[in-house]
Amino acid sequence: MISMYRSFIPDASNQEKVIPNSQPIISQVPEPEKIRHTLIGSSEAVMGTIQVLHQLGYANIGDWSPLLPTNNRGEVMSVLIRSVTGK
């Protein structure tokens, strides 16, 4: 009766077979990289560009930093940080 079930009993010699040339799945998933977009100009130009990028579906308006003054009179900047994956 035991011989009938022998094929279901694991064979100890098959326990640690290694697939040749295999790589961990994690190495195949690219690491996200942060990129920074910086807009510098008049407040009208910066806000207009943010709105155009939103209309194009690139970034939500709320994803940008608030307008920050620069050292130049009449000039502001806003920053967007995005995570992108390589290749």
Summary of the structure (lengths in Angstrom):
residues: 87
radius of gyration: 28.0
end to end distance: 57.4
largest distance: 92.7
contacts: 146
relative contact order: 0.22
helix: 34%
strand: 25%
